[in-house]
Amino acid sequence: QTSSLCSEPGVIFLTKRNRQVCADPNEAWVQEYITELELNA
């Protein structure tokens, strides 16, 4: 999802330390993380 944290549409990851990280959903590493999260959900 996109929020005001991202200057462009992106994915927000929430870290273990409760930090939000904005990422480009078209990047390979982002897609890999999303796939991993969906498999482990």
mmJSON file of the N, C-alpha and C atoms, coordinates in Angstrom:
{"data_MODEL":{"atom_site":{
"group_PDB":["ATOM","ATOM","ATOM","ATOM","ATOM","ATOM","ATOM","ATOM","ATOM","ATOM","ATOM","ATOM","ATOM","ATOM","ATOM","ATOM","ATOM","ATOM","ATOM","ATOM","ATOM","ATOM","ATOM","ATOM","ATOM","ATOM","ATOM","ATOM","ATOM","ATOM","ATOM","ATOM","ATOM","ATOM","ATOM","ATOM","ATOM","ATOM","ATOM","ATOM","ATOM","ATOM","ATOM","ATOM","ATOM","ATOM","ATOM","ATOM","ATOM","ATOM","ATOM","ATOM","ATOM","ATOM","ATOM","ATOM","ATOM","ATOM","ATOM","ATOM","ATOM","ATOM","ATOM","ATOM","ATOM","ATOM","ATOM","ATOM","ATOM","ATOM","ATOM","ATOM","ATOM","ATOM","ATOM","ATOM","ATOM","ATOM","ATOM","ATOM","ATOM","ATOM","ATOM","ATOM","ATOM","ATOM","ATOM","ATOM","ATOM","ATOM","ATOM","ATOM","ATOM","ATOM","ATOM","ATOM","ATOM","ATOM","ATOM","ATOM","ATOM","ATOM","ATOM","ATOM","ATOM","ATOM","ATOM","ATOM","ATOM","ATOM","ATOM","ATOM","ATOM","ATOM","ATOM","ATOM","ATOM","ATOM","ATOM","ATOM","ATOM","ATOM","ATOM"],
"id":[1,2,3,4,5,6,7,8,9,10,11,12,13,14,15,16,17,18,19,20,21,22,23,24,25,26,27,28,29,30,31,32,33,34,35,36,37,38,39,40,41,42,43,44,45,46,47,48,49,50,51,52,53,54,55,56,57,58,59,60,61,62,63,64,65,66,67,68,69,70,71,72,73,74,75,76,77,78,79,80,81,82,83,84,85,86,87,88,89,90,91,92,93,94,95,96,97,98,99,100,101,102,103,104,105,106,107,108,109,110,111,112,113,114,115,116,117,118,119,120,121,122,123],
"type_symbol":["N","C","C","N","C","C","N","C","C","N","C","C","N","C","C","N","C","C","N","C","C","N","C","C","N","C","C","N","C","C","N","C","C","N","C","C","N","C","C","N","C","C","N","C","C","N","C","C","N","C","C","N","C","C","N","C","C","N","C","C","N","C","C","N","C","C","N","C","C","N","C","C","N","C","C","N","C","C","N","C","C","N","C","C","N","C","C","N","C","C","N","C","C","N","C","C","N","C","C","N","C","C","N","C","C","N","C","C","N","C","C","N","C","C","N","C","C","N","C","C","N","C","C"],
"label_atom_id":["N","CA","C","N","CA","C","N","CA","C","N","CA","C","N","CA","C","N","CA","C","N","CA","C","N","CA","C","N","CA","C","N","CA","C","N","CA","C","N","CA","C","N","CA","C","N","CA","C","N","CA","C","N","CA","C","N","CA","C","N","CA","C","N","CA","C","N","CA","C","N","CA","C","N","CA","C","N","CA","C","N","CA","C","N","CA","C","N","CA","C","N","CA","C","N","CA","C","N","CA","C","N","CA","C","N","CA","C","N","CA","C","N","CA","C","N","CA","C","N","CA","C","N","CA","C","N","CA","C","N","CA","C","N","CA","C","N","CA","C","N","CA","C"],
"label_alt_id":[null,null,null,null,null,null,null,null,null,null,null,null,null,null,null,null,null,null,null,null,null,null,null,null,null,null,null,null,null,null,null,null,null,null,null,null,null,null,null,null,null,null,null,null,null,null,null,null,null,null,null,null,null,null,null,null,null,null,null,null,null,null,null,null,null,null,null,null,null,null,null,null,null,null,null,null,null,null,null,null,null,null,null,null,null,null,null,null,null,null,null,null,null,null,null,null,null,null,null,null,null,null,null,null,null,null,null,null,null,null,null,null,null,null,null,null,null,null,null,null,null,null,null],
"label_comp_id":["GLN","GLN","GLN","THR","THR","THR","SER","SER","SER","SER","SER","SER","LEU","LEU","LEU","CYS","CYS","CYS","SER","SER","SER","GLU","GLU","GLU","PRO","PRO","PRO","GLY","GLY","GLY","VAL","VAL","VAL","ILE","ILE","ILE","PHE","PHE","PHE","LEU","LEU","LEU","THR","THR","THR","LYS","LYS","LYS","ARG","ARG","ARG","ASN","ASN","ASN","ARG","ARG","ARG","GLN","GLN","GLN","VAL","VAL","VAL","CYS","CYS","CYS","ALA","ALA","ALA","ASP","ASP","ASP","PRO","PRO","PRO","ASN","ASN","ASN","GLU","GLU","GLU","ALA","ALA","ALA","TRP","TRP","TRP","VAL","VAL","VAL","GLN","GLN","GLN","GLU","GLU","GLU","TYR","TYR","TYR","ILE","ILE","ILE","THR","THR","THR","GLU","GLU","GLU","LEU","LEU","LEU","GLU","GLU","GLU","LEU","LEU","LEU","ASN","ASN","ASN","ALA","ALA","ALA"],
"label_asym_id":["A","A","A","A","A","A","A","A","A","A","A","A","A","A","A","A","A","A","A","A","A","A","A","A","A","A","A","A","A","A","A","A","A","A","A","A","A","A","A","A","A","A","A","A","A","A","A","A","A","A","A","A","A","A","A","A","A","A","A","A","A","A","A","A","A","A","A","A","A","A","A","A","A","A","A","A","A","A","A","A","A","A","A","A","A","A","A","A","A","A","A","A","A","A","A","A","A","A","A","A","A","A","A","A","A","A","A","A","A","A","A","A","A","A","A","A","A","A","A","A","A","A","A"],
"label_entity_id":["1","1","1","1","1","1","1","1","1","1","1","1","1","1","1","1","1","1","1","1","1","1","1","1","1","1","1","1","1","1","1","1","1","1","1","1","1","1","1","1","1","1","1","1","1","1","1","1","1","1","1","1","1","1","1","1","1","1","1","1","1","1","1","1","1","1","1","1","1","1","1","1","1","1","1","1","1","1","1","1","1","1","1","1","1","1","1","1","1","1","1","1","1","1","1","1","1","1","1","1","1","1","1","1","1","1","1","1","1","1","1","1","1","1","1","1","1","1","1","1","1","1","1"],
"label_seq_id":[1,1,1,2,2,2,3,3,3,4,4,4,5,5,5,6,6,6,7,7,7,8,8,8,9,9,9,10,10,10,11,11,11,12,12,12,13,13,13,14,14,14,15,15,15,16,16,16,17,17,17,18,18,18,19,19,19,20,20,20,21,21,21,22,22,22,23,23,23,24,24,24,25,25,25,26,26,26,27,27,27,28,28,28,29,29,29,30,30,30,31,31,31,32,32,32,33,33,33,34,34,34,35,35,35,36,36,36,37,37,37,38,38,38,39,39,39,40,40,40,41,41,41],
"pdbx_PDB_ins_code":[null,null,null,null,null,null,null,null,null,null,null,null,null,null,null,null,null,null,null,null,null,null,null,null,null,null,null,null,null,null,null,null,null,null,null,null,null,null,null,null,null,null,null,null,null,null,null,null,null,null,null,null,null,null,null,null,null,null,null,null,null,null,null,null,null,null,null,null,null,null,null,null,null,null,null,null,null,null,null,null,null,null,null,null,null,null,null,null,null,null,null,null,null,null,null,null,null,null,null,null,null,null,null,null,null,null,null,null,null,null,null,null,null,null,null,null,null,null,null,null,null,null,null],
"Cartn_x":[0.839,0.0,0.873,0.323,1.059,0.59,1.518,1.163,1.917,1.77,2.47,3.977,4.439,5.874,6.568,5.839,6.415,6.175,7.225,7.071,6.38,6.451,5.784,5.005,4.08,3.374,4.36,4.134,5.06,4.464,5.313,4.939,5.59,4.839,5.382,5.634,6.89,7.232,7.378,6.906,7.057,8.123,9.21,10.318,10.03,10.891,10.754,10.861,11.581,11.731,10.658,9.601,8.442,8.751,9.744,10.051,9.368,8.945,8.306,9.311,9.382,10.306,9.496,9.703,9.012,9.858,9.211,9.941,9.173,9.923,9.341,8.831,7.527,6.98,7.468,8.121,8.633,10.024,10.682,12.026,11.945,12.915,12.915,12.927,13.745,13.832,12.512,11.77,10.475,9.486,9.478,8.584,8.918,10.21,10.628,10.141,10.273,9.811,8.309,7.567,6.11,5.719,6.39,6.115,6.384,7.509,7.848,6.797,6.373,5.368,4.045,3.661,2.409,2.487,3.646,3.81,3.8,4.287,4.389,3.21,2.233,1.084,0.178],
"Cartn_y":[-1.184,0.0,1.232,2.304,3.559,4.456,5.182,6.153,7.437,8.392,9.663,9.503,8.354,8.109,7.96,7.471,7.215,8.405,8.837,9.934,9.455,8.152,7.534,6.325,5.785,4.583,3.478,2.855,1.828,0.912,0.015,-0.947,-0.491,-0.569,-0.217,-1.507,-1.704,-2.83,-2.299,-3.061,-2.716,-3.633,-3.05,-3.845,-4.328,-5.209,-5.716,-4.591,-3.545,-2.402,-1.344,-1.746,-0.892,0.315,0.182,1.239,0.91,1.938,1.741,2.034,1.113,1.24,1.241,2.274,2.394,1.711,0.916,0.192,0.204,0.163,0.127,-1.284,-1.445,-2.787,-3.467,-2.732,-3.326,-3.929,-3.658,-4.198,-5.673,-6.441,-7.895,-8.258,-7.579,-7.943,-7.704,-6.688,-6.392,-7.507,-7.931,-9.012,-10.312,-10.568,-11.772,-11.731,-10.564,-10.423,-10.618,-10.049,-10.187,-11.65,-12.355,-13.775,-14.558,-14.279,-14.957,-14.688,-13.44,-13.086,-13.793,-13.885,-14.56,-16.057,-16.666,-18.098,-18.414,-17.482,-17.704,-17.139,-16.611,-15.989,-17.016],
"Cartn_z":[0.0,0.0,0.0,-0.5,-0.54,0.597,1.181,2.212,1.943,2.822,2.658,2.831,3.332,3.478,2.13,1.146,-0.17,-1.082,-1.753,-2.705,-3.977,-4.245,-5.39,-4.874,-5.672,-5.217,-4.845,-3.715,-3.279,-2.238,-1.746,-0.72,0.577,1.672,2.981,3.755,4.16,5.021,6.439,7.41,8.814,9.397,9.917,10.436,11.855,12.349,13.714,14.737,14.397,15.304,15.07,14.373,14.126,13.238,12.377,11.409,10.097,9.387,8.097,6.99,6.029,4.912,3.624,2.823,1.544,0.468,-0.391,-1.425,-2.741,-3.83,-5.172,-5.458,-5.697,-5.907,-7.177,-8.064,-9.3,-9.137,-8.012,-7.804,-7.409,-7.885,-7.673,-6.193,-5.385,-3.967,-3.249,-3.669,-3.055,-3.392,-4.638,-5.059,-4.332,-4.114,-3.388,-1.943,-1.296,0.086,0.178,-0.76,-0.752,-0.914,-1.823,-2.027,-0.748,-0.092,1.165,2.23,2.342,3.346,3.08,1.825,1.479,1.764,1.53,1.782,3.272,4.079,5.523,6.299,5.598,6.289,6.91],
"occupancy":[1.0,1.0,1.0,1.0,1.0,1.0,1.0,1.0,1.0,1.0,1.0,1.0,1.0,1.0,1.0,1.0,1.0,1.0,1.0,1.0,1.0,1.0,1.0,1.0,1.0,1.0,1.0,1.0,1.0,1.0,1.0,1.0,1.0,1.0,1.0,1.0,1.0,1.0,1.0,1.0,1.0,1.0,1.0,1.0,1.0,1.0,1.0,1.0,1.0,1.0,1.0,1.0,1.0,1.0,1.0,1.0,1.0,1.0,1.0,1.0,1.0,1.0,1.0,1.0,1.0,1.0,1.0,1.0,1.0,1.0,1.0,1.0,1.0,1.0,1.0,1.0,1.0,1.0,1.0,1.0,1.0,1.0,1.0,1.0,1.0,1.0,1.0,1.0,1.0,1.0,1.0,1.0,1.0,1.0,1.0,1.0,1.0,1.0,1.0,1.0,1.0,1.0,1.0,1.0,1.0,1.0,1.0,1.0,1.0,1.0,1.0,1.0,1.0,1.0,1.0,1.0,1.0,1.0,1.0,1.0,1.0,1.0,1.0],
"B_iso_or_equiv":[0.0,0.0,0.0,0.0,0.0,0.0,0.0,0.0,0.0,0.0,0.0,0.0,0.0,0.0,0.0,0.0,0.0,0.0,0.0,0.0,0.0,0.0,0.0,0.0,0.0,0.0,0.0,0.0,0.0,0.0,0.0,0.0,0.0,0.0,0.0,0.0,0.0,0.0,0.0,0.0,0.0,0.0,0.0,0.0,0.0,0.0,0.0,0.0,0.0,0.0,0.0,0.0,0.0,0.0,0.0,0.0,0.0,0.0,0.0,0.0,0.0,0.0,0.0,0.0,0.0,0.0,0.0,0.0,0.0,0.0,0.0,0.0,0.0,0.0,0.0,0.0,0.0,0.0,0.0,0.0,0.0,0.0,0.0,0.0,0.0,0.0,0.0,0.0,0.0,0.0,0.0,0.0,0.0,0.0,0.0,0.0,0.0,0.0,0.0,0.0,0.0,0.0,0.0,0.0,0.0,0.0,0.0,0.0,0.0,0.0,0.0,0.0,0.0,0.0,0.0,0.0,0.0,0.0,0.0,0.0,0.0,0.0,0.0],
"pdbx_formal_charge":[null,null,null,null,null,null,null,null,null,null,null,null,null,null,null,null,null,null,null,null,null,null,null,null,null,null,null,null,null,null,null,null,null,null,null,null,null,null,null,null,null,null,null,null,null,null,null,null,null,null,null,null,null,null,null,null,null,null,null,null,null,null,null,null,null,null,null,null,null,null,null,null,null,null,null,null,null,null,null,null,null,null,null,null,null,null,null,null,null,null,null,null,null,null,null,null,null,null,null,null,null,null,null,null,null,null,null,null,null,null,null,null,null,null,null,null,null,null,null,null,null,null,null],
"auth_seq_id":[1,1,1,2,2,2,3,3,3,4,4,4,5,5,5,6,6,6,7,7,7,8,8,8,9,9,9,10,10,10,11,11,11,12,12,12,13,13,13,14,14,14,15,15,15,16,16,16,17,17,17,18,18,18,19,19,19,20,20,20,21,21,21,22,22,22,23,23,23,24,24,24,25,25,25,26,26,26,27,27,27,28,28,28,29,29,29,30,30,30,31,31,31,32,32,32,33,33,33,34,34,34,35,35,35,36,36,36,37,37,37,38,38,38,39,39,39,40,40,40,41,41,41],
"auth_comp_id":["GLN","GLN","GLN","THR","THR","THR","SER","SER","SER","SER","SER","SER","LEU","LEU","LEU","CYS","CYS","CYS","SER","SER","SER","GLU","GLU","GLU","PRO","PRO","PRO","GLY","GLY","GLY","VAL","VAL","VAL","ILE","ILE","ILE","PHE","PHE","PHE","LEU","LEU","LEU","THR","THR","THR","LYS","LYS","LYS","ARG","ARG","ARG","ASN","ASN","ASN","ARG","ARG","ARG","GLN","GLN","GLN","VAL","VAL","VAL","CYS","CYS","CYS","ALA","ALA","ALA","ASP","ASP","ASP","PRO","PRO","PRO","ASN","ASN","ASN","GLU","GLU","GLU","ALA","ALA","ALA","TRP","TRP","TRP","VAL","VAL","VAL","GLN","GLN","GLN","GLU","GLU","GLU","TYR","TYR","TYR","ILE","ILE","ILE","THR","THR","THR","GLU","GLU","GLU","LEU","LEU","LEU","GLU","GLU","GLU","LEU","LEU","LEU","ASN","ASN","ASN","ALA","ALA","ALA"],
"auth_asym_id":["A","A","A","A","A","A","A","A","A","A","A","A","A","A","A","A","A","A","A","A","A","A","A","A","A","A","A","A","A","A","A","A","A","A","A","A","A","A","A","A","A","A","A","A","A","A","A","A","A","A","A","A","A","A","A","A","A","A","A","A","A","A","A","A","A","A","A","A","A","A","A","A","A","A","A","A","A","A","A","A","A","A","A","A","A","A","A","A","A","A","A","A","A","A","A","A","A","A","A","A","A","A","A","A","A","A","A","A","A","A","A","A","A","A","A","A","A","A","A","A","A","A","A"],
"auth_atom_id":["N","CA","C","N","CA","C","N","CA","C","N","CA","C","N","CA","C","N","CA","C","N","CA","C","N","CA","C","N","CA","C","N","CA","C","N","CA","C","N","CA","C","N","CA","C","N","CA","C","N","CA","C","N","CA","C","N","CA","C","N","CA","C","N","CA","C","N","CA","C","N","CA","C","N","CA","C","N","CA","C","N","CA","C","N","CA","C","N","CA","C","N","CA","C","N","CA","C","N","CA","C","N","CA","C","N","CA","C","N","CA","C","N","CA","C","N","CA","C","N","CA","C","N","CA","C","N","CA","C","N","CA","C","N","CA","C","N","CA","C","N","CA","C"],
"pdbx_PDB_model_num":[1,1,1,1,1,1,1,1,1,1,1,1,1,1,1,1,1,1,1,1,1,1,1,1,1,1,1,1,1,1,1,1,1,1,1,1,1,1,1,1,1,1,1,1,1,1,1,1,1,1,1,1,1,1,1,1,1,1,1,1,1,1,1,1,1,1,1,1,1,1,1,1,1,1,1,1,1,1,1,1,1,1,1,1,1,1,1,1,1,1,1,1,1,1,1,1,1,1,1,1,1,1,1,1,1,1,1,1,1,1,1,1,1,1,1,1,1,1,1,1,1,1,1]
}}}
